[in-house]
């Protein structure tokens, strides 16, 4: 089978979710960077920190600015997974990057938060201490993923009219998930409906510029 080589007007930036690792032994995006490069797309895999959105957005901005300087490109297309979508939205709107981004495509990003974060905050100390101790996580980021925090986020972080936005959602039945995600799936299903064990389909959908309904622009 012959595969047609492609390209884009601007480089592609891959922005990871909560744990944004990218090492020689294991990549967050599991070979997607190399695949896209082999297909003719100029692609960069960014890293992040396990921290709150504001800090993560600044880390993302610095990496994109460095890449733009290196490649002499004027803009980038961003593909962001999970929390990376919130980072990118904040960066575009609050860190003067709207003129450096051509498009943002978010993949199962909790734009409206996730009920499992609400559940974790309600359970308080024990859950947060476990996350901090076992995963060395800045547990304040859990607050950024609650439904109430994301409601405020969406009021304050507006889409940039010169940037094209696309959203992708997904779901799995409980039995197709790793059993470790079954309790989270149940919590989210009860409160939000279909989900992938962490983010609901409803939350992953977002409004594109110039549209009036949350479902517009969902791919």
Secondary structure, DSSP 8 states (H G I E B T S, - for coil): --------SSEEEEE--SS--B-SS-BTTTTHHHHHHHTT--EEE----SS-HHHHHHHHHHHHHHHHHHHT-S-EEEEEETHHHHHHHHHHHHTT-GGGEEEEEEES--TT--HHHHHHHHHTHHHHHHHHHHH---THHHHHTSHHHHHHHHHHS---TTSEEEEE-----GGGS-GGGHHHHHHHHHHH-SBSSSSBHHHH----TT--STTTTB-
